[in-house]
Amino acid sequence: MDQKSSQLESLESETNNLFPRLNPWLSIWTQPRATIQQIIDSGCAKYILLLVMISGVNSTLDRAVSKSMGDDKEVLVIVAMSIATGALSGVFFWALGSAATRLIGKWLGGVGTYEELRTAIAWSNVPLVLSLMLWVPLIAIAPNEIFATNTPTINANTIKSVLYWGIMTIQLVLGIWSLILMIKCVAQVQEFSFWRAFSNLLLAGVALVVPVGIAIAIAIGLGK
């Protein structure tokens, strides 16, 4: 029995040497398919909630900028609200989006389970961890103007302007990278091509947006 166990351990060691385990925090950037498959095979569910919460907070801060919330709210209030509501909304839309992706994907011939798709979508948010960190120097540049309509201090200072637009550009690139990773991770789980996985996610998004839009329109109509 001991000899057999020793042989199995030796075989496992040789296999690990031939196929070294990936560090998912690093490999997901360039090897999303192999990385997500390793995560799913390991059955590890760590960090999933953290990743989707980070995604939600990051998206909420983006919306705060686009809506110029700084015109009538203090920066600390905006950040606190973004952390609280963003974390919850991130988890909610992740769960709902994974379910929609599963239903639409099954219709397209996908084989991924709900749990696998949740894992794939969550881990595609790794670039957004860096994006969220970049909010610290971004806010530090001009805390009273980052979320405001007018940015006179940023516009008048060349260094601040370059830093501001540089960080915003990096965040845009990270957001696009995260989307590409999501498509590739879903493609691996569903056994799809890149474009079939893209269609899966697009249709799932439409399936979520249309009912919500109709519900909002009805609510507005009833309120008049």
N, C-alpha and C positions, 0 to 999 in steps of 0.2 A: 504493500500500500504506500509506504514511504517512497519507494523507488518510483512508483507511478506519479505521485505528487511532485516529486523532484523533476521528472521528465516534463510534466505539464508546466511547471514554473519556468523551466529552461526554454520550452517552446514559446511561452508567453513573452519571456524576456527577449528572445530572438525576434519575435514578431514586432515588439515595441521598438527594437533597434532599426528594423527595416521600415516600419511605419510609425515614426515618432508622433506622440500626441501633440496636437496644436494648442497654443494658448489662444483661446477664443477672442480675448480682448484685442489681440494683435492680428490674428489670422483672418478674422471676419472682414477686415478691410480689403484684403486682396484674394482671399480664398473662401468666399461665403458659402459655396456649396459644400465643400469638404468640412468646413467648420460647423455648419448647422447640422450636418449629418452626424458628426462626432458628438455634439451636444445632445441630440435626440437619442442616439444609441446609448449614451451614458445614463439617460434618464434623469439628468440633473435639472432641477427647476429653480436653482438659485439665481438671484439677480433679475428674474423676469419682471416682477412687480416694480422693482427699482427702475428698470429701463423704461417701462411704459409710463411711470410717473414722471421721470425726467423728460420724456418726449412731450407729455402733456403740459408741463411747466414751461418748457421751451416754446411751444406753440402759443400758449397764453401770453407770454411776454411779447412774442411777435405781433399778436393781435392788439396788444396794448399800444405798440408803436404805430401800427396802421390806423388805429382809432384815435390817436393823439390823446390818450387818457391823461397825459401829464398836464393838459391845459387846465384841468380842474381838480387834480388829485396829486398828493405828494408822492414822491418816488418810492418811499418806504411802504406806503399804503398799496401802491401798485404791485410792488414785489411781493408783499405779504399775500395779497389777493391772488396773485398769479400762482404762488406756491400752493395755496390751499385749494383753489378751484381747479388749477391745472393738473395737480396730481390725481384728483378725483375724476376729472373729465378724461384724462389719459387712460385710466383703467377702464372706465365705462366704454369709451369708443374702441379700445383695444379688444375688449370682450365681444362687443357687438360686431366690430369689423371682422374679427376672426370667424365668427359664426356665419356672417354673410359670405366671406371668402370660401368657407367650407361648403355652403349650400350651392353657390354658383360654380365652384370648382368641381363639385361632384357631377353637376350637369354637364360640365365640359370634359369629364373623364378623369378628374383628379383622384388620387388615391390617399391623400393626406388626411389624417384625423384632425379633429378640432384641437386637441392638445398639441399636436405637432405644428399646426398652423399658428397657434398662439405663441409657441416657442419661436418659430421662424420670424414672425412679425415683431416680437419683442426684441430679439437679438439684432434685428436690422437697425435698431435705434442707437447702436453704439456710437456712431459719429455725432449724435446729438448730445452725448455726454460732454464732448469737447466744446460743442456749440454753446451749451449751457454755461460752461466755465468762462467762455468769452464774454458773457454778460457782465462779469465783474469789472474788467478793464473798460468795457463799453460804457457802463454807467458811471465809472469813475472819471471819464473824460469830461462829462458835463451832466451831472446828476439831475439838474433842473430842466434839461432840454432833450434828453434822450427820448422821452415819451411825449414831447410837446410838438405842436405844429411848427412853431418858429424856433430856429436854432441859431441865434445871432452869435453866440460865443464860439460855437463850432465853425461857423462860416467865416468868422473874422480871424481865426487862428489856423494857420496852415498845418501845423503839426497835428493839432486836434482833428482837423478835417481829414487829413490823410489817414490817421489812426481810425477814425470813425468809419470812413468808407472802406478801409482795408479790412477791418473786423467784420463789417456787414457783408462784404464780398466773401470772406472765408466762411461765414455762417451760411450764406446761400449755397456755396459749393458743398458744404457738409450736409445740408438738407437734400440736395440732389443726390449726393453719394448714398445717403441713407435710403432714399427711394429706390435707387438701383440695387442696393443690397437686399431690400425687401423683395423686389421682383425675383432676384436670383435665389434667395432663400425659399420663397414660396415655390419657385420652379423646381427646386431640389425635392421638397417635401411632396409636391403634387406629381412629380415625374413629368414635368412640362418643359417645353422650350421657353426661352426668355420671353418671346412675344405672346405665347399662350398664357404664361403666368401674368404678364402685363394686362392682358384682356380679362383674366380672372379678377385681378384687383380693381381694374377700372369698372367692370360690371358690378362688383360688390359695392364699390363706392356709390355708383348710381342707384343701386337698390336701397342704399341707406339714405341718400340725399333726397330723392324724390318724395318718399313718404313724409319726411320731416318738413320739406318745403310745402307740401300740400297741407299738412297740419298747421303750420304757421300761417299760411294764407287763410285757412278757415277761421283760425283764432282771431286774426286781424279783421276778417269780414264780420264775425259775430260781435266784435268789440265796437263796431261803428254804430 
